[in-house]
Amino acid sequence: MRIVLLLSVIASLAACAPRVNGEIAQACIASDRRAANPALCNCIGQVASQQLSRADQRQLISFFDDPERANDIKIDDRPPAEAFWVRYRNFTNTAERACR
C-alpha cells in the first residue's frame, strides 16, 4: 500500500512540473545558462517556431551547443549568412519582448 501511495505522489509531482516542448526549448534548457528555465525556454521555442524556418531553427540550436558559432555567422559576409543574421536578429528582438 505504501508503495502505491508513494508512486501516486511521485506521478502527481511529475505531472505538475513544467514541460519543455520542442527542440529549441530543449536546447535552451540543456545549455545550462543561469537564466534558462522551462517557461523562458518554451517561450523562446514558440517565437522561433513562428519566425524561423526549420533550417534556421537548426542553426539556432547549434548556437546553444557552441555560442562561438553565432559569432562566426555574424562576421561571415556571404549573402546567405547575412540574410540569416537579419532573420536571427529579428527573432531575438521579438523573443526579448515576448519572453520577459
Secondary structure, 3 states (H helix, E strand, C coil): CHHHHHHHHHHHHHHHCCCCCCHHHHHHHHCCCCCCCHHHHHHHHHHHHHHCCHHHHHHHHHHHHCHHHHHHHHHCCCHHHHHHHHHHHHHHHHHHHHCC
